[in-house]
Amino acid sequence: QVQLVESGGGLVQAGGSLRLSCVASGSIFSMNNMGWYRQAPGNERDLVAVITSRGSTNYADSVKGRFAISRDNTKNTVYLQMNSLKPEDTAVYYCRASRFGVVKGWGQGTQVTVSS
């Protein structure tokens, strides 16, 4: 299992930016695919962005061009840079680790609130 701890959430006005961080422990971080997910009240948990162990990235259509996922294997950390935030980006954001399609761990989540 992988232990994941997110940070960086908060309250921001529409158009603003936030950077989320997720620190991993308990596994060889560089071998894991890392993803950011979000869940708004009453909604399912949806994929926001993913970065593979080789550094390939993929994004939900709703965040393309505004969000950027990156990783620093020397710090066992994955980041989500969020720009041009919109009220509909308000949600709890979760970090997830996986390898060969098997989920290795979820973080506890960090709240992002975007005011209009």
Phi and psi in degrees as GROMACS dihedral restraints (atoms count N, CA, C in turn):
[ dihedral_restraints ]
;  ai    aj    ak    al  type     phi  dphi    fc
    3     4     5     6     1  -115.9    20    10
    4     5     6     7     1   133.2    20    10
    6     7     8     9     1   -95.3    20    10
    7     8     9    10     1   131.1    20    10
    9    10    11    12     1  -128.4    20    10
   10    11    12    13     1   135.1    20    10
   12    13    14    15     1  -131.0    20    10
   13    14    15    16     1   116.7    20    10
   15    16    17    18     1   -92.0    20    10
   16    17    18    19     1   156.3    20    10
   18    19    20    21     1  -156.3    20    10
   19    20    21    22     1   167.5    20    10
   21    22    23    24     1   106.0    20    10
   22    23    24    25     1    -5.4    20    10
   24    25    26    27     1   -71.2    20    10
   25    26    27    28     1   172.1    20    10
   27    28    29    30     1   164.8    20    10
   28    29    30    31     1  -166.6    20    10
   30    31    32    33     1  -104.0    20    10
   31    32    33    34     1   129.9    20    10
   33    34    35    36     1  -142.7    20    10
   34    35    36    37     1   151.4    20    10
   36    37    38    39     1   -79.4    20    10
   37    38    39    40     1   155.2    20    10
   39    40    41    42     1   -55.0    20    10
   40    41    42    43     1   137.0    20    10
   42    43    44    45     1    92.4    20    10
   43    44    45    46     1   -11.1    20    10
   45    46    47    48     1   -83.6    20    10
   46    47    48    49     1  -174.4    20    10
   48    49    50    51     1  -132.9    20    10
   49    50    51    52     1   152.8    20    10
   51    52    53    54     1  -143.6    20    10
   52    53    54    55     1   153.2    20    10
   54    55    56    57     1  -124.2    20    10
   55    56    57    58     1   120.8    20    10
   57    58    59    60     1   -92.8    20    10
   58    59    60    61     1   146.6    20    10
   60    61    62    63     1  -126.4    20    10
   61    62    63    64     1   149.9    20    10
   63    64    65    66     1  -139.9    20    10
   64    65    66    67     1   115.4    20    10
   66    67    68    69     1   -99.9    20    10
   67    68    69    70     1   131.9    20    10
   69    70    71    72     1  -110.5    20    10
   70    71    72    73     1   149.8    20    10
   72    73    74    75     1  -149.0    20    10
   73    74    75    76     1   161.0    20    10
   75    76    77    78     1    93.2    20    10
   76    77    78    79     1     4.4    20    10
   78    79    80    81     1  -157.1    20    10
   79    80    81    82     1   170.3    20    10
   81    82    83    84     1   -80.2    20    10
   82    83    84    85     1   100.1    20    10
   84    85    86    87     1   -55.4    20    10
   85    86    87    88     1   -42.7    20    10
   87    88    89    90     1   -63.2    20    10
   88    89    90    91     1   -18.4    20    10
   90    91    92    93     1   -88.7    20    10
   91    92    93    94     1    -8.7    20    10
   93    94    95    96     1   -93.8    20    10
   94    95    96    97     1   142.6    20    10
   96    97    98    99     1   -79.3    20    10
   97    98    99   100     1   138.8    20    10
   99   100   101   102     1  -121.6    20    10
  100   101   102   103     1   138.8    20    10
  102   103   104   105     1  -135.9    20    10
  103   104   105   106     1   153.8    20    10
  105   106   107   108     1  -111.3    20    10
  106   107   108   109     1   132.7    20    10
  108   109   110   111     1  -125.1    20    10
  109   110   111   112     1   162.8    20    10
  111   112   113   114     1  -143.1    20    10
  112   113   114   115     1   152.5    20    10
  114   115   116   117     1  -140.2    20    10
  115   116   117   118     1   118.2    20    10
  117   118   119   120     1   -93.8    20    10
  118   119   120   121     1   157.1    20    10
  120   121   122   123     1   -54.6    20    10
  121   122   123   124     1   129.9    20    10
  123   124   125   126     1    81.2    20    10
  124   125   126   127     1    -1.8    20    10
  126   127   128   129     1  -111.6    20    10
  127   128   129   130     1   165.4    20    10
  129   130   131   132     1   -79.4    20    10
  130   131   132   133     1   164.9    20    10
  132   133   134   135     1   -80.7    20    10
  133   134   135   136     1   121.8    20    10
  135   136   137   138     1  -115.5    20    10
  136   137   138   139     1   149.9    20    10
  138   139   140   141     1   -69.6    20    10
  139   140   141   142     1   134.7    20    10
  141   142   143   144     1  -103.8    20    10
  142   143   144   145     1   -52.1    20    10
  144   145   146   147     1  -159.1    20    10
  145   146   147   148     1   152.8    20    10
  147   148   149   150     1  -139.3    20    10
  148   149   150   151     1   147.3    20    10
  150   151   152   153     1  -132.3    20    10
  151   152   153   154     1   128.6    20    10
  153   154   155   156     1   -80.9    20    10
  154   155   156   157     1   173.6    20    10
  156   157   158   159     1   -63.0    20    10
  157   158   159   160     1   -23.0    20    10
  159   160   161   162     1   -93.6    20    10
  160   161   162   163     1    -2.4    20    10
  162   163   164   165     1    97.5    20    10
  163   164   165   166     1     2.7    20    10
  165   166   167   168     1   -72.1    20    10
  166   167   168   169     1   144.0    20    10
  168   169   170   171     1  -123.8    20    10
  169   170   171   172     1   156.7    20    10
  171   172   173   174     1  -149.5    20    10
  172   173   174   175     1   146.5    20    10
  174   175   176   177     1  -132.8    20    10
  175   176   177   178     1   151.0    20    10
  177   178   179   180     1   -65.7    20    10
  178   179   180   181     1   146.4    20    10
  180   181   182   183     1   -57.3    20    10
  181   182   183   184     1   -33.9    20    10
  183   184   185   186     1   -68.4    20    10
  184   185   186   187     1   -16.5    20    10
  186   187   188   189     1  -118.1    20    10
  187   188   189   190     1    -2.3    20    10
  189   190   191   192     1   -58.8    20    10
  190   191   192   193     1   134.3    20    10
  192   193   194   195     1    85.6    20    10
  193   194   195   196     1   -10.7    20    10
  195   196   197   198     1  -116.4    20    10
  196   197   198   199     1   -34.7    20    10
  198   199   200   201     1  -108.9    20    10
  199   200   201   202     1   151.7    20    10
  201   202   203   204     1  -140.4    20    10
  202   203   204   205     1   127.1    20    10
  204   205   206   207     1  -100.2    20    10
  205   206   207   208     1   141.6    20    10
  207   208   209   210     1  -149.8    20    10
  208   209   210   211     1   167.2    20    10
  210   211   212   213     1  -141.3    20    10
  211   212   213   214     1   149.7    20    10
  213   214   215   216     1  -125.6    20    10
  214   215   216   217     1   100.6    20    10
  216   217   218   219     1   -68.0    20    10
  217   218   219   220     1   -21.2    20    10
  219   220   221   222     1   -73.4    20    10
  220   221   222   223     1   -20.9    20    10
  222   223   224   225     1  -112.0    20    10
  223   224   225   226     1     5.5    20    10
  225   226   227   228     1    52.2    20    10
  226   227   228   229     1    41.7    20    10
  228   229   230   231     1  -132.1    20    10
  229   230   231   232     1   140.2    20    10
  231   232   233   234     1  -117.9    20    10
  232   233   234   235     1   143.3    20    10
  234   235   236   237     1  -120.2    20    10
  235   236   237   238     1   155.5    20    10
  237   238   239   240     1  -133.6    20    10
  238   239   240   241     1   106.7    20    10
  240   241   242   243     1   -86.6    20    10
  241   242   243   244     1   122.2    20    10
  243   244   245   246     1  -118.2    20    10
  244   245   246   247     1   116.5    20    10
  246   247   248   249     1  -116.0    20    10
  247   248   249   250     1   164.4    20    10
  249   250   251   252     1    48.5    20    10
  250   251   252   253     1    48.3    20    10
  252   253   254   255     1   -64.5    20    10
  253   254   255   256     1   146.0    20    10
  255   256   257   258     1  -120.7    20    10
  256   257   258   259     1   156.3    20    10
  258   259   260   261     1   -55.0    20    10
  259   260   261   262     1   -32.8    20    10
  261   262   263   264     1   -72.3    20    10
  262   263   264   265     1    -6.1    20    10
  264   265   266   267     1   -82.5    20    10
  265   266   267   268     1    -6.0    20    10
  267   268   269   270     1   -62.0    20    10
  268   269   270   271     1   125.0    20    10
  270   271   272   273     1  -178.5    20    10
  271   272   273   274     1   171.9    20    10
  273   274   275   276     1   -89.0    20    10
  274   275   276   277     1   128.1    20    10
  276   277   278   279     1  -103.2    20    10
  277   278   279   280     1   131.3    20    10
  279   280   281   282     1  -120.4    20    10
  280   281   282   283     1   145.4    20    10
  282   283   284   285     1  -100.3    20    10
  283   284   285   286     1   142.6    20    10
  285   286   287   288     1  -138.0    20    10
  286   287   288   289     1   140.3    20    10
  288   289   290   291     1  -112.0    20    10
  289   290   291   292     1   140.6    20    10
  291   292   293   294     1  -147.6    20    10
  292   293   294   295     1   159.3    20    10
  294   295   296   297     1  -150.2    20    10
  295   296   297   298     1   128.8    20    10
  297   298   299   300     1    52.7    20    10
  298   299   300   301     1    38.1    20    10
  300   301   302   303     1    80.6    20    10
  301   302   303   304     1     1.4    20    10
  303   304   305   306     1  -104.4    20    10
  304   305   306   307     1   126.8    20    10
  306   307   308   309     1   -71.6    20    10
  307   308   309   310     1   128.4    20    10
  309   310   311   312     1  -102.7    20    10
  310   311   312   313     1   -17.3    20    10
  312   313   314   315     1   171.5    20    10
  313   314   315   316     1   155.8    20    10
  315   316   317   318     1  -123.8    20    10
  316   317   318   319     1   148.1    20    10
  318   319   320   321     1   -81.4    20    10
  319   320   321   322     1   178.1    20    10
  321   322   323   324     1   -85.1    20    10
  322   323   324   325     1   -12.6    20    10
  324   325   326   327     1    95.9    20    10
  325   326   327   328     1   151.2    20    10
  327   328   329   330     1  -136.7    20    10
  328   329   330   331     1   134.6    20    10
  330   331   332   333     1   -81.5    20    10
  331   332   333   334     1   131.4    20    10
  333   334   335   336     1  -118.9    20    10
  334   335   336   337     1   123.8    20    10
  336   337   338   339     1  -124.8    20    10
  337   338   339   340     1   124.4    20    10
  339   340   341   342     1  -113.7    20    10
  340   341   342   343     1   118.7    20    10
  342   343   344   345     1   -92.8    20    10
  343   344   345   346     1   148.2    20    10
